[in-house]
Amino acid sequence: MLADSKGHLVRRTPAILFSLALVAGLAACAPADSDAEVDGETAAEECVPTEAGTASDAITVEGEAGALPTITFDAPLEPAETERTVLVEGEGDAIEEGDTLTIHYTIVNGGTGEEIETTGFGDQPPVTVLVDTDSQLLAGLSKTIGCVTEGSRVVGVIPPADAFGEEGQPQFGLEAEQSLVVVADIIGIAPEPLERAEGEPQDAPEGLPAVELAENGEPTITIPDEVPTDGYQLATLIQGEGEEVAEGATVVVHYTGWNLNTGEIFDSSWERGEPASFPTSGVIPGFRDALVGQQVGSQVIAVIPPELGYGPSGGTPDGSIGAEDTIVFVVDILAAQ
């Protein structure tokens, strides 16, 4: 899928997490302020492990950590609160509240035993999730993956109160009274993303839109009278010094996208007030090609013809991009995992 209902460039799978913005955007943001001031010193919020219980201990998970799990249990599971059993204890660093993790997971309906979705494992990239047990959306996931160590495999059973509340998620086959079962492999703690591109400014080729940056780094462009729109164009505006973005990597970026035919912004993480996070395999080809091979810290500008953008899908559903429109993105690459 090349665009969501608003024309955004990120794909909407894994569905149950992307639908609640738990991966895109949130993965790049630290919690508001989880530290407390004690006698003039800052004390980190204590990480309180979620205990195992009758429900989580009743689940059988077959398969090695890192491989797709086979999950069996007698449904329904109806715990009063989130329960978590550690199946494999990893040897990496301890995970704390506020960490951003890369994980593989399988989610199953605890009321019926039917799988809802799986992501990661095999050739699929991991997803990125913020550990925030105070979140109003799916706090039970954070309670399942928090307060263990990198490399761990865990299974959690999440009641509706710690999942999607009284409404459930019927579009995913989850009714209001049904619990969730999550098996997660914790790959690691993601590095803290940059706030904006950092590096050496570069001269852009003539003919591309001119880019100006606000004090906070938000870009604006001036579109010249004649912009070549018959081919893909990519230029580095700031050369970062971080790791190279690999094919299929999950990235954290700030970006703004314009329709060159109208001059209008159609999507901007800057306007939403938070960076976005997604796998490079989950975006339009022209955007993917602007990321893969670049170094973290870089800022790039990409002019994307319709055949590498939204042309194959006939434009965006909201009409902000037509099937024959060329688009341009300015992107700050803040992190890659």
Secondary structure, DSSP 8 states (H G I E B T S, - for coil): ----TT--SS---SHHHHTTTTTTTGGG---S---EEETTEEE----------HHHHT-EEES-TTS--EEE--S----SS-EEEEEE--SS-B--TT-EEEEEEEEEETTT--EEEEESSTTS--EEEE--TT-SS-HHHHHHHSSSBTT-EEEEEE-GGGTTGGG-BGGGTB-TT--EEEEEEEEEE-----SS--SEE----TTS-EEEE-TTS-EEEE--S----SS-EEEEEEE--S-B--TT-EEEEEEEEEETTT--EEEEHHHHTS-EEEEGGGS-HHHHHHHTT-BTT-EEEEEE-GGGTTGGGTS-TTSSS-TT--EEEEEEEEEE-
